[in-house]
Amino acid sequence: MAVGGLAILVISVGCIAAVRPTHAQTPATHVGPDSLYPNARLTPGEAATLDVLTLTATYTDHCPGKKAACTYSEDHRNVPSDVRQHVYDEYIVSQSARNIKSGEVDHFYPLCAGGSNSIGNLWYQPAKNAWNGNDFGYHEKDDLEV
C-alpha cells in the first residue's frame, strides 16, 4: 500500500510494520523531526528481500544461542565488525562512545521485514532520542521488532 510516497508492508513474522520508500527518503516523508531518522545520504535504506516465503521460513544455519531453528531476522542479524566500524566512522561516533551503549549500529529497514545488512541500510541510532516527551531511541525501536 502506498501512502504519501511510502510503501507500507505489514507481515506477521513478529515485525509490526516496515516502511519502504518508493523514492529516496526526504524530510517530507518523515513523521517527526529529522533527528529520529538516519542521514538519507548515508543510509537511504535497502531491503535484502521482500519475499514473504523467505521472511516466514524457518532457518537452522546461524541461529543465536545454538537454537535449533530461528526466524529470518535472527538468522541474518550478524553485521560484521568492519561494517559496524564503517558506520561509526560515517556517523562520526567517537571511539569512547563506541564502547558504551550511547547508541548502536541499527538497520533502517528492519531485518524482520527483509532489511539488508549492507552499509546503505545501517546507521548509528542513539539510545536516547526525545520527541514530544517520549523517547524514540534504539531500545524503543527494538521493542517493535523481533
ABEGO torsion letter per residue (X at the ends): XBBGGBBBBBBBAGBABBBBBABBBBAAABBEBAAABBBAAABAEBBABABAAAAABBBAAABBGGBABBBAAAAAABBBAAAAAAAAAAAGBBAAAAABBAEBBBBABBAAAGBBABAAABBBBBABBBBGGBBABAAAAAAABX
